[in-house]
Amino acid sequence: MRFLAAISLTAFAGLAVLFAAPPRKPLAAAKKPVKKKAPARARRIVARTPITTPVVRAAANDAVAKWLDVPGIMENPAALVPFFEQLYRMQTGQPSGVLRVYHYGDSHTAADEWSGTLRYLMQARFGDGGNGFSHAGRPWNGYRRLDLKNYSSKGWYSDGLNGRGGDGLYGLSGVSMSTERPGEMVNLQTELEHAEFHYLRQPDGGRVELSDNGELIETVSTDGPAGPMCVKLRLVPGTHLLSARTVDRKPVRLFGWVTENTRGVTWEMMGINGAQASIVHKWEDAGLEPIYQDRPPALIVLAYGTNEARNKDWTFESYRNMFAALLDKYRRLAPAASILVIGPPDHHIRTRAGWAPHEKIDLILEAQRAAAKERGAAFWDIRERMGGKGAMRQWVYAGMAQGDFVHFTGPGYRLLGAALYKELIGQYATFARVRQETMEPKTAALAAPAATNE
């Protein structure tokens, strides 16, 4: 609006000058207009990591290592018992199938270094359940998963990203890909035993051709009453290049792929750059319920808070109430799942005096902690684990965080992933020990034959 107002004022001023000015010279004597150069495109400014001496860097590395070595404290770990019970059954060889973890969050999650580390460590211990859900193509340029390769053509529009409105039918991850052009494609390359193709059925929807390793296997019509749908693909276990290609000049909206194995753990990354936790309230339950019923998670991880700290509208009460309602939403969708809330990490903002901790992180963190306690969810204070308020400076100096004092580097995210894994496994080990001491002797006694006096 400000831009349009500026144009209107400029045009009005030009007309005023034209009518107030003396008669103009003949056109023949008029000067040729000079072509103006197009304004240079603004460059994205990337904050550089401060230059430090080897001594400062070594001291920062020692500080980070010391903080991570201190035993963590998971608040309300009892909320994770349903998740731990499923892990225990899987580890002891009982029938369990695939155990799914849905990890939602902002850019810290979307990088997949953090979630990817947890995926690798959990699958190494409990079995590889596959990739789980992944986006159709690349909904934004920086999207990636460390455990697969994907691609999409340029004619897609990403629904559900931060700042974009829509109808709330975005699928499991809150992001979908839409087009009305024929010949647009998305693909995925990975190892799998089972696969599913997820899309939105909508009135007058177009057709999509599904191919595996270059061979057409099925043509799907997306026409029909609005709602989430999936096609289960019959494939031979191994490496596959799956492709989906639009056929008609009709609307098509894709949610993504599901690629799983028969047994093991999945750790499914569903982060959105710039997201706040409140974005989930824009996702319609009608678009999520069928997916949650078909693929119920054992654990839901919610990792938000960084972007909320920069939102002046949030108060402690309004954020706590919103977050409590968010936990209620996931309870409705997955009543048997455990929920783990991860508080926001420390980050700094630039002030006249230099970089300083962002004070509003305190408010967001405590509001999340209060909501988790009220709704019976586990809570992990990642800021305390990384060293407490103000610790981001040492992470930056150690090369574990970026120069914006907000995001971490690859090694930093992997350290945080390993720290959370260590915390989860520590709590799980306690659960397994108590379970063996209290449950298994009783089970053995019940199964033993009765004594006789013969």
VENHUBEL-V730982 format. One record per helix or strand. SS is the DSSP state (H for helix, E for strand). FROM is the first residue (numbers start at 1). TO is the last residue. Records with the same first field share a line. If there is no record, write none. Layout:
BEGIN
SS=FROM-TO + FROM-TO
END
This chain:
BEGIN
H=2-20 + 27-29 + 54-69 + 77-91 + 107-110 + 113-126 + 277-282 + 285-294 + 308-310 + 316-333 + 360-375 + 382-385 + 392-397 + 410-447
E=75-75 + 98-105 + 128-128 + 130-135 + 149-152 + 157-159 + 176-179 + 185-192 + 194-202 + 207-212 + 215-221 + 223-223 + 227-233 + 238-246 + 252-260 + 264-271 + 299-303 + 338-342 + 348-351 + 354-357 + 378-380 + 401-401 + 408-408
END
